[in-house]
Amino acid sequence: MILVTGATGTVGSQLVRELLDQDTPFYAAVHSRPLEIGGVESRTLDYDRPETLPPALEGVRTVYLVSYETLHEKALVEDAREAGVERIVKQSAWRAGDEGFVSGRWHREVEREIERSGLAWTFLRPNMFMQNFETVHGQSIRQENAFYESAEDASVSYIDARDVARVAARVLTEPGHDGQAYDLSGPAAVTHEEIAAALTRALGRSIEYVRISDEEHRQRWMAAGAPREEAAAWVDISRYFRTGACSEVTAAVQDLTGRAPRSLREFCRDHAAELGGE
């Protein structure tokens, strides 16, 4: 049996749909209320209540692990080992093995914990999500017709989270992926000017990419309520963009699923309504 953590998140919610479509049995780990989706059995998993972890893991052989808290992930790895879980598929970060940026180092720390655990493992290392333009930047796109970044003219091979979920569903349900780490990208590296142009076409109104400094970027995150450490990590991602390290395009999505990853144009078209398109 599979346990999907982060089942209501950006990738997890899509993974739930993929597994349902495949008629693959799984449990959806939720913080409190069960998922109101037919055919889905939910299990409560609250990292702030450690006593919920063993019951959530009972009878589970494979865990899809996604969290943005290192301590939470480490706690689940330890409990998974004690519960007799055999395998962890971790949603990590782009090129986490290089440890070239702060959040990549956080993810690599958990990867090492999993490697030491004795459990079988697979690491999925997606580039930044196209969905960030709906979540992170969505409010300013809807209200100001603009999004703000300190990426300068960097190119990034953004990936649609739906493609990460497709890869995850394959890796979770077929053999041959133990001990593998997959860097997952979209089909092309694009600049933020190109993203603004694609949004403009899809939404039917002009969308602007506003270049800001790292300090302005940090202040925007802090003003939005992000803790200092989280704000610094987001700014560090933009610094990492500027090194060119996020411009690589990989064939992993095509190779693993038999389908090309979705393009930026497809993402903009599919999410136009959520971004206030005409």
C-alpha positions as CSV (number, residue, x, y, z in Angstrom):
1,M,0.0,0.0,0.0
2,I,1.1,3.6,-0.8
3,L,0.8,6.5,1.6
4,V,0.8,9.9,-0.2
5,T,1.9,12.7,2.1
6,G,1.1,16.3,1.1
7,A,-2.0,14.9,-0.6
8,T,-3.7,18.4,-0.7
9,G,-0.5,20.1,-2.0
10,T,0.6,21.3,-5.5
11,V,1.9,17.9,-6.6
12,G,0.1,15.7,-4.1
13,S,-3.3,16.7,-5.2
14,Q,-2.4,15.8,-8.8
15,L,-0.8,12.6,-7.7
16,V,-4.1,11.6,-6.0
17,R,-5.9,12.0,-9.3
18,E,-3.2,10.0,-11.2
19,L,-3.4,7.1,-8.8
20,L,-7.2,7.1,-8.8
21,D,-7.2,7.0,-12.6
22,Q,-4.8,4.0,-12.5
23,D,-7.1,2.3,-9.9
24,T,-4.0,2.1,-7.6
25,P,-4.9,1.6,-3.9
26,F,-3.4,4.2,-1.6
27,Y,-3.9,6.3,1.5
28,A,-4.0,10.1,1.4
29,A,-2.2,11.6,4.4
30,V,-4.1,14.7,5.6
31,H,-3.6,17.2,8.4
32,S,-7.1,17.1,9.7
33,R,-10.2,16.7,7.5
34,P,-10.4,13.7,5.1
35,L,-10.3,14.4,1.4
36,E,-13.8,14.6,0.0
37,I,-13.0,12.6,-3.1
38,G,-14.8,9.3,-3.8
39,G,-12.6,6.3,-3.5
40,V,-9.9,8.0,-1.4
41,E,-9.1,6.7,2.1
42,S,-7.5,9.4,4.2
43,R,-5.2,9.0,7.2
44,T,-4.4,11.8,9.7
45,L,-0.8,12.8,9.8
46,D,0.1,15.8,11.9
47,Y,3.8,16.3,12.4
48,D,3.1,18.5,15.5
49,R,1.4,15.4,17.0
50,P,4.0,12.7,16.6
51,E,1.5,10.1,17.9
52,T,-0.3,10.3,14.6
53,L,2.6,9.1,12.5
54,P,2.7,5.3,13.5
55,P,-1.1,4.8,12.7
56,A,-0.7,6.7,9.4
57,L,2.1,4.3,8.4
58,E,0.4,1.1,9.5
59,G,0.3,-1.4,6.6
60,V,2.1,0.9,4.3
61,R,4.9,-0.4,2.1
62,T,5.8,2.8,0.1
63,V,5.7,6.4,1.2
64,Y,5.5,9.4,-1.2
65,L,7.3,12.0,1.0
66,V,6.9,15.7,0.5
67,S,7.2,18.4,3.1
68,Y,9.1,21.7,3.3
69,E,10.2,21.0,6.9
70,T,13.4,19.1,7.3
71,L,12.7,17.9,10.8
72,H,9.2,16.7,9.8
73,E,10.6,14.6,6.9
74,K,13.4,13.2,9.2
75,A,10.8,12.2,11.8
76,L,8.7,10.4,9.2
77,V,11.7,8.5,7.8
78,E,12.5,7.2,11.3
79,D,8.9,6.2,12.0
80,A,8.6,4.6,8.5
81,R,11.6,2.4,9.2
82,E,10.2,1.3,12.5
83,A,6.8,0.7,11.0
84,G,8.2,-1.7,8.4
85,V,7.9,0.6,5.4
86,E,10.1,-0.7,2.5
87,R,10.5,2.2,0.3
88,I,10.4,6.0,0.2
89,V,9.9,8.1,-2.9
90,K,10.9,11.6,-1.9
91,Q,9.9,14.8,-3.7
92,S,13.2,16.7,-3.5
93,A,14.6,19.8,-5.3
94,W,16.2,20.5,-8.6
95,R,19.9,19.3,-8.6
96,A,19.8,18.8,-4.8
97,G,22.9,16.7,-5.0
98,D,24.9,19.8,-6.0
99,E,23.7,21.7,-2.8
100,G,24.0,24.9,-4.8
101,F,21.2,26.8,-3.0
102,V,19.8,26.8,0.5
103,S,16.6,24.8,0.1
104,G,18.5,22.3,-2.1
105,R,20.8,21.7,0.9
106,W,17.8,21.2,3.1
107,H,16.4,18.6,0.8
108,R,19.8,16.9,0.4
109,E,20.0,16.6,4.2
110,V,16.8,14.6,4.2
111,E,18.0,12.5,1.2
112,R,21.1,11.5,3.2
113,E,18.8,10.5,6.1
114,I,16.8,8.3,3.8
115,E,20.0,6.8,2.3
116,R,21.2,5.9,5.8
117,S,17.9,4.4,6.8
118,G,18.3,1.2,4.9
119,L,15.0,1.7,3.0
120,A,14.8,1.5,-0.7
121,W,14.5,5.0,-2.2
122,T,13.9,7.1,-5.3
123,F,14.4,10.9,-5.4
124,L,12.4,13.2,-7.7
125,R,14.2,16.5,-8.2
126,P,11.8,18.8,-10.1
127,N,12.8,22.3,-11.2
128,M,10.6,25.2,-10.1
129,F,6.9,24.7,-10.7
130,M,4.9,26.7,-13.3
131,Q,2.2,26.7,-10.7
132,N,4.2,29.3,-8.8
133,F,2.7,31.8,-11.2
134,E,-0.7,30.9,-9.8
135,T,0.3,30.6,-6.1
136,V,3.4,32.7,-5.4
137,H,2.7,35.3,-8.0
138,G,-1.0,34.8,-8.5
139,Q,-2.3,37.7,-6.4
140,S,-0.1,40.4,-8.0
141,I,-0.9,39.0,-11.5
142,R,-4.6,39.3,-10.8
143,Q,-4.5,42.6,-9.0
144,E,-1.5,44.4,-10.5
145,N,-1.1,42.7,-13.9
146,A,2.5,42.1,-12.9
147,F,4.8,39.7,-11.0
148,Y,8.0,40.6,-9.2
149,E,11.3,38.6,-9.3
150,S,15.0,39.2,-8.8
151,A,16.0,36.6,-11.4
152,E,17.2,39.3,-13.9
153,D,17.3,37.7,-17.3
154,A,17.9,34.1,-16.1
155,S,16.3,31.2,-18.0
156,V,14.6,28.5,-16.0
157,S,13.2,25.2,-17.3
158,Y,10.0,25.5,-15.2
159,I,8.0,22.3,-14.9
160,D,4.2,21.8,-14.6
161,A,3.4,20.1,-11.3
162,R,1.0,17.8,-13.2
163,D,4.1,16.3,-14.9
164,V,5.8,15.7,-11.6
165,A,2.7,13.8,-10.5
166,R,2.7,11.7,-13.6
167,V,6.3,10.7,-13.0
168,A,5.6,10.0,-9.3
169,A,2.7,7.7,-10.2
170,R,4.9,5.7,-12.5
171,V,7.8,5.5,-10.0
172,L,5.4,4.5,-7.2
173,T,3.8,1.7,-9.2
174,E,6.5,0.1,-11.3
175,P,9.8,-1.6,-10.5
176,G,13.2,-0.5,-11.5
177,H,13.6,2.9,-9.9
178,D,15.3,2.1,-6.6
179,G,18.5,4.1,-6.0
180,Q,17.7,6.6,-8.7
181,A,17.5,10.4,-8.5
182,Y,15.7,12.0,-11.4
183,D,16.1,15.7,-12.3
184,L,12.8,16.8,-13.8
185,S,12.4,19.8,-16.1
186,G,9.8,21.3,-18.4
187,P,10.4,21.2,-22.2
188,A,12.3,24.5,-22.5
189,A,14.2,27.0,-20.5
190,V,12.3,30.4,-20.5
191,T,13.1,33.9,-19.2
192,H,10.7,35.7,-17.0
193,E,10.1,38.2,-19.9
194,E,9.0,35.2,-22.0
195,I,6.7,34.1,-19.1
196,A,5.1,37.5,-19.0
197,A,4.5,37.4,-22.7
198,A,2.9,34.0,-22.5
199,L,0.7,35.1,-19.7
200,T,-0.3,38.2,-21.7
201,R,-1.4,36.1,-24.6
202,A,-3.3,33.7,-22.4
203,L,-5.0,36.2,-20.2
204,G,-5.9,38.8,-22.9
205,R,-4.3,41.7,-21.0
206,S,-0.7,42.9,-20.6
207,I,1.3,41.2,-17.8
208,E,4.6,42.7,-16.8
209,Y,7.7,41.1,-15.3
210,V,9.1,43.6,-12.8
211,R,12.8,43.2,-12.0
212,I,13.6,43.9,-8.4
213,S,16.7,43.6,-6.3
214,D,17.3,40.8,-3.9
215,E,16.6,43.1,-0.9
216,E,13.3,44.2,-2.4
217,H,12.5,40.6,-3.1
218,R,13.2,39.7,0.6
219,Q,11.1,42.6,1.8
220,R,8.1,41.5,-0.4
221,W,8.2,38.0,1.2
222,M,8.5,39.4,4.7
223,A,5.6,41.8,4.0
224,A,3.6,38.8,2.9
225,G,4.2,37.2,6.3
226,A,7.0,34.8,5.5
227,P,9.4,34.0,8.3
228,R,12.9,35.5,7.8
229,E,14.5,32.1,7.0
230,E,11.8,31.3,4.3
231,A,12.1,34.7,2.8
232,A,15.9,34.3,2.5
233,A,15.5,30.9,0.9
234,W,13.2,32.3,-1.8
235,V,15.7,35.1,-2.6
236,D,18.5,32.5,-2.7
237,I,16.5,30.6,-5.3
238,S,16.5,33.7,-7.5
239,R,20.2,34.0,-7.0
240,Y,20.6,30.4,-8.1
241,F,18.5,31.1,-11.2
242,R,21.1,33.8,-12.1
243,T,23.9,31.3,-12.1
244,G,22.3,29.5,-15.0
245,A,22.0,26.2,-13.1
246,C,18.2,26.0,-13.6
247,S,18.3,26.3,-17.4
248,E,19.1,22.7,-18.2
249,V,16.4,20.7,-20.0
250,T,16.2,17.0,-19.2
251,A,14.5,14.1,-20.9
252,A,13.4,12.5,-17.7
253,V,9.6,13.2,-18.0
254,Q,9.5,11.9,-21.5
255,D,11.6,8.9,-20.6
256,L,9.7,7.9,-17.5
257,T,6.1,8.5,-18.7
258,G,6.3,8.3,-22.5
259,R,4.9,11.7,-22.9
260,A,6.5,15.1,-23.3
261,P,6.2,17.6,-20.4
262,R,3.6,20.3,-20.7
263,S,4.7,23.6,-22.2
264,L,4.4,27.0,-20.7
265,R,1.7,27.8,-23.3
266,E,-0.3,24.9,-22.1
267,F,0.1,25.9,-18.5
268,C,-1.0,29.5,-19.2
269,R,-4.0,28.3,-21.2
270,D,-5.1,25.8,-18.5
271,H,-4.8,28.2,-15.6
272,A,-6.0,31.4,-17.3
273,A,-9.3,31.4,-15.4
274,E,-7.6,31.2,-12.0
275,L,-5.3,34.2,-13.1
276,G,-8.2,36.4,-14.1
277,G,-8.2,35.7,-17.8
278,E,-10.8,37.1,-20.1
